[in-house]
């Protein structure tokens, strides 16, 4: 048996409109994805989209089992304290930490008295005073950590033209994050045969291009930890990377604690909402409707 579908004028117009709507939506979606990938270089569902990346030229870092990477894990605060010591004694000579104030260390790696004492060791310019003159004063907890150089030109002049980056967000600003920073600090080796590194540069296979102006700065026994931890190169690198990871996201621990509370709260509310729905709608959805026709009293 054959069936013939006959469309009237109104039906045909609706059919064409639906096809045009579908085609327009497809073109709009495709254009949006292409525009997003062009300007931002990423797609939410595909990750990074690029023809080449500077990190591709360097050795890919190993994924290390950082103790704070788990869903329910927090930072190792003893490591943060040791990492700050490494930063202060080694890294602070060239690199700034502009986004971290002395108060941020309180209850994280130091007590309030310890942080206040370290701040008071630094002289900060303040003013003007009653005479309209600037003056020097000891640091306070509200002050941000001092930069090693007064301006960018002085930083370049002190490092053969290279500008040492600020380390406040360095873990988030580098491809590979903490793994890359740790691998870079511990990855200095002699250049392989056939690779020439110009004078003043240092070979590191993890750095894009292989040559960077920063020389190796971590050596066994370079610092003396207050808690007696052996200051090996890898231990110091691990501690300072943990400190820099905390500096990049100081809200890390609170964020995870709040997230756990939110999951527990919303899970409880979801269970209660499901129970309430079943309690309210269960009898309605499961009821039976029976029709009893009226009885004809006349007998017909």
Beta strands, then each sheet from edge to edge (+ up, - down):
strand 1: 42-43
strand 2: 47-48
strand 3: 123-126
strand 4: 135-138
strand 5: 202-203
strand 6: 211-212
sheet 1: 1+ 2-
sheet 2: 3+ 4-
sheet 3: 5+ 6-
end
